[in-house]
Amino acid sequence: MTKSSVVLNARVVNEGTITEKDIYIKDGRIEQIGTDLQHKSADQVIDANGQYLMPGVIDDQVHFREPGLTHKASIYTESKAAVAGGVTSFMEMPNTVPNALTQELLADKYQIASQTSLANYSFFMGASNDNLTEVLKTNPKDVCGIKIFMGSSTGNMLVDDEGTLAAIFRESPMLIATHCEDEATIKQRQEYYRQQYGEDAPARIHPEIRNEEACFKSSSMAVALAKKYNTRLHILHITTGDELPLFDNTIPLKQKRITSEVCVHHLWFTADDYETVGNQIKCNPAIKDKRHKLALWKGLLDNHLDIIATDHAPHTWEEKSQNYWKAPSGVPLVQHSLVLMFEAYHEGRISLEKLVEKMCHAPADCFQISQRGYIREGYFADLVLVNTQQESTVSKDVIFYKCGWSPFEGKTFKSAVTHTFVSGNLVYKEGKFDESQKGTRLLFDR
């Protein structure tokens, strides 16, 4: 492991500004930020040559499939893809097999990650209709949050008992993250479309089954519960303009009790894309029509939506190649979320300062992550260099997901992630990995 590094001549994107800086890294931390550090003694010197240096991306919603579903992915493979894409920390969901519904099962995932993850990690504690006692044992200092599926999505973790929901919202001392889709609405519409199409249904009906009504009914219920009990609520993957008025954009993020997230695929694709990529973009909640994409962009930029994440959820190509009804929902995204958002920067949709706010600072603030998410002296050196003059093409030979495919295959992005530091270790450099140091368990200032 390299003990010290200096990054020279970087355009540092941090806390709303872009400034020419040098960064000196020692023993895993940012020791000095300056303008003339070329004389610092360091084991490793990187001349950024004007590339953009930003805090590592913090992805608050991924599915890395371990334990129990490792034919799709593993913590090792997906964390490797993550760091190649500039994601230095992730928060992973509990619908693995077995579901992470006890403190012992949750601890098992942390043990696996400590041995195999190349990125920093945290794991959500899962809630079910009958594990409230276990949920309330969760330590807010070293677990990112409680996850509630208020829509079954994939797996069997649906929480639909109103008494249980009320109890969790009332008694949880820590952040609750929710997947919000109304199950009754979805089942009713599934039945309707099965009668219409039988087994030969096209992928484009997905947003008509998991529609705006299903999303709004569930999201509004979660918000009402949070307001009633003053719960710290974070609603994941918002997909409709209809839901935006549920969120307050008039107060700073650190003061919000109810926050929200948008995912990169909902900012990129629209319902029109089902015709070309079909089940590859089948996900829950569904990618909807273009008016919602436009509304999501507006909501992101005016701070109704607080965080950009991925909901990275890989499945094998064989699983995705089944007919619409059988193909599982989920898209592999964590390796390309940052270059995707840089593409939006190139298109003039978002500034780099706003991009870093939503992908790095906001997740750190929202979850109260200790000493990460910013480029500050004394903070952990989770850092990413991005070259906006170097193209990167998505092809099978440079996809690090275990599933081996991406809905962006063949796409050439205008930018490339060239270097990724995790706690001071240069884990990724121009296509090569240094796996000598593993990621660290995230801690929270709560």
N, C-alpha and C positions, 0 to 999 in steps of 0.2 A: 504494500500500500504506500502510495506517495504521501509523505508527511506534510509537504508544503507545496503550494503552486502560486504563481502570479499570472493573472490575466491582464494583458496590456492593451491599450488602445481600443477599448470596448465602448460601444454606444449603449449605456446602461439605461434600460427602461424600468423605472421603479417609482412608485408613489406619485404618479401623475406627471413625471418629467422624463426627458431623454437627455442625458449628459455624457460627455466624454470622460471616462474614468478608467483607472486601473484598480484591480481587486487583488488583495493579498490574502491567501487562504492558508491556514495553519491548523493542524490537529482537528480537522473537520469543521472549522468555523471560519467565518469571515473576520479576519483580524484587522484589516485596514482597507479603507476605501480612499483613494487619493488620485492625484493627477500626475505624479512623477515617481512611480514605484519600480521603475526598471532596474534600479540598483539593489532592490531587495534580494537577499539570498534565498533562493527557493530550489527545491528538487526538480521543479518542472516549470517552464516558462511557455506560455501560450500567447502569441501575438494575434489578437482578434482582428486586426486590420479593419477596424470600423464595423465589424459585425455587431448585431444586437445581442446584448447580454441581459437576461431577465431571470427572475426567480423561477425555480422549477415549478411546473404545473402541478396543482393539487387536484386530483380527480376524486370527487366525493361519492361517485357511484359506479362501481364496476362489479362484474361477476367473473371471478377467476376459476370457478368450478371445482375447487379442491376443498374438502375431500368428496369422493363419491362420483364425480362426473369427469374424471381426468382423461377420458377419451376425447373430450372436447377441448380441454385446457388444463393448465396447472398454474399454481402461484409462480413457479419459476418461469415458465414460458411467457406468461402474460406480463409479468413484471419486466422481463427482458424486452418485450415489445414496447412496454410503457417507457422505459428509459431511452430507448431508441427514438421515441417520439417526443422526448422532453418532459415526460411526466415523472416526477421524482417522488411523489407520495400518492397513495390511493387508499380509498375506504371501500371495503368489499362487503357484499351483501350475504345474508344468512341462508339463502335458499339453496345451499349445497346439500349433500346427502351423507349423513343425516343432517336435517336442518339444525342450525345453530340456535337451539331453543333452551339449552342449559348452560350454566357457567363452565362446566367441564368440556362440553363440545366446543364452546367458544374458545377456551384455552387451547384446545387441540389445534385450532387454526393458527393461533398466534405462534405455537410451537413450530408448525410447518414453515410459516413465513420467516421465523428467526433463522432457519437453516437454509432457506432457498430463495427468498425474495431479494432481488437486486434494487428494488425501490423501498422507500419507507412505507409503512403499512398501518392500517387499523381495520378492525372488523366490527360490523354492526351486530348487536345482540338482536335475535329474532323474537318477535311477539307472535303468539298464537291465541286461540280462544281460551286456553287453559294453562298458561304458564306465567301468570302475573307475579307469583312469588319469586320465580327465577329472574324475571325481568328486573324487579326492584332490587336485586342483589348486584346489579351492574355498577361498576366503578366509573363515575364520570371523569376521573382523572386520566384513565388510560384506555377508555373505549369511546369511539366517536359518537355513538348514539344508539337509539332503539329503532328498529325498522318494523313498520307495520304495512302489510299488503292489504289495503282497503279495496282490493280487486285481485283476483287470484293469480293473474299473469301466468307465470310458469312455476310449477311446484305445487305444494298443497299447504300454503301458509296463509290462506285467506282468513282475515279476522273480520267476521261479520256479526258477532254478537254485540249488540248495542251496550249491554252492561259492561262487557269486557273493555270495549273501546273507551267508554266513559271512565272506567277505573284506571286504565293506563294513562289517559290524558290528565286525569285528576292527580294521580299519585307519582308519576315519573318525575324525578328531580333533574332529568337531563334531556337533551334534544331528542325529539321524536321525528324521524323521517318517514314520510308516507308515499306509497304508490297509490294514487287516487283514480280509480275507475269503478263505477257502480256495476256490481256483478249482475243484478237483476236485469238491468237495461241490456247488458251484453248478451246474456243468455236468451232473452226475448228476440233480439235481432239475429243471433246465430240461427235460431230456429226458423225465422223468416227466410233467411238467405239459403239455408239448407233446402227448404221447400222450393225455392226459386231455381237453384242450380244443381241440387243433388251433390254428388261427390266431385263434380267437375267445375268447381268454383274458381274464378280468377282472383289473383292476389289483390286487385284493385278494390275489392269489396271490404278489405280490412278496415279502412277508416269509416266505412258506413256501418260496420258492426260495432267497432269500438269508437263511437262517435262523440261529438261535442257534448251531448246530453250526459253520456256516461261519465265523462271527465268532470264536467261542472257540478253535477249532482254530488259526486264524491268529494271533490276539492272543497266545495262550499260547506259540506258537512264537517270536514276536518277543521276548517277555519272556524266554524261555529263552536266546535268543541274546544279548540285552543283558546278562543276568546272567553268562553265560559269559565275555563279552569286556569287561565293565564299560563298555558303550556308553551314551552319553547318548541315550535313546530317548523319543520322544513319540508315543503312539498317538492318532491322530485319531478323531473321531466315534464314540465308544463308544455302542452301542445296546442292550446287554443287561445285565440284572442278573447274568447268569452270569459276565461278565468282571470285575466289580468286585473280587473277591478277588485279582485279579492285581496290584492296586495298593496301595501302603502309605499309610495315612492317619495314621500315628503320628509322622511326622517333618515338619519344615517344608519347604515347597516348595523353597526354595533348596538344601536338602540332598538332594533326590530326584535319582536318576539315571534313574528311569523315571517318566514323567508321562503324563497322559491328558486328554482333552477330551470335552466333550459339546456337541452342536449344538442350537440353539434349536428346530428343527423336531421333534427327537426328544423335547424336553421339552414340546412343545405338542400335537402330533398323536398319534393312536394308529391301529392297524390299522382301527378302525371307520370312520375318515375316508376310506378308499379308496372307500366307497360313495357319498360326496357329491362329492369332488374328484378321484377317480381318479388318472390319470397326472400331475396337477399335483404330487402329493407322491411320485411315484415317484423314489426316490433310492437311492444306494448308500453305505453299507449301509442297508438298508430300515428304514422306520418300522415298529415291531413292536407287539405287543398291549399293553394298558394296564398289565399287571403290570410290564412293562419300563419304561414311563414312570414309574411310581411308584418303581421301584428306582433309576432314573437321578436322580430328584429327591433321594432319600435319599443316594445316592452323592455328589451335588454338594454337599449341605449338610454332609456329614460328611468331606469332603475326600478321598474316594477319587478323585473327578474334580476336576481342577485348574482347567480353563479352560472358559469358554463361548465358542463360535465359531459360524460359520454354515455353512461349506462352500457358500457362495453359488455357484450353478452354473446360469446362465441358458441356456435354449433358446428358440427361437421358438415362438409359439403353434401354428404349423402343424406343427412337429416334435412337440410335445407332444400334438397332437390325433390322431396316428396310433394304430393299435391297440397293445395292450399290448407286444407283442414288438418293435415298431419304435420306439415312443416312447423317446427317450433319458432317462437318469436324471439328475436334478439339479433344484434348486429355487432361484429367485431370492429372496434373503433379507436382503441386507446393509442395505437401507434401513430395515428394520422390526425388526431384532433387539433394539435397545435399548428401543423402546416395547413390544415383546412381553415383555421381562423386567420392565419397569415394570408391565405388566398383572399379571404374577405377584406383584409387590410389592403391588399393590392387592388381590389375592386373598388376601394373607397367606402366600404360599408362600415368600417370600424377603425378607430385609431389604435396604435400600438399601446398607448397608455391605458385605454379602456380595455383592450384585450387582456393586458396583464392584470388590471384590476379584477376582472371577472374570472380569470383562470387561476390566479395566484393569491392576490391579496384577499379577495372576498371569501374564498373557502377557508383561509386561515382565520379570518375574523368571525365568520359565521359559526365555525366549530370551535373557536378559541384555541387553536393549535399553538403549542408553545414553541416560540423562536423559529418559526418557518414561515414561508410565504412572502417574505420581503428581503431585499438586499440591504442589510443593516449590520454594522459592526457588532460582533458578538453573537449574531444569529448563525444557525447551521448553514454551511455552504451548499445549499441546493440551488444549482445554477444551470442555465441552458444558454448556449450560443446558437443563434439562428442566422444563416446567411441568406439574405433576401435576393442575392444575385446568383444563387446556385439552385438550379432546378432539381427536383427529385421526382422520379417516376415510380409509381406503385406497381410492382411486379412480383411474381411468386418467389423469386430468389431473394428478395429483400423484405418479405413479410415474415415477421417473427412469431406471429400467433401459432399456436399448435394446430388450429383448424386449417391454416394455410391459404386462406382466401380473404378477400376484402371487396366490398362493393365499389371501391375506388380503383380496382385493377385496371391498368392502362391509362390512368389519369396522371398527367404531369403537373405537379405543383411548382409554383414560381420560387418557393423557398425550400430550404433544407435545414434540419437540425443537424449540427456538426459535432457538438460536444455537450455532454450531460454530466454534471457533478452531483453525486448524492452524498451528503454529509462530508464533503471535501474530497471524496474519491472520484476520480475521472472514470466513471463506469462505462461511458460510451464515447468513442472518438472516431468519427468518420468511418462508421461501419464495423468497428472492432470494439470488443467488450473487455473490461477488466473486472472479473468476477471475484477478485480476492477479498473484497469487503461486501458484506450483505447490508441490506437496508436496516433501518431502525424503527422500533415501535413508536408511533406518534404518541405524544403526551399532550394534555389539554389543561389550560389555565382556567379551571372551573372551581 
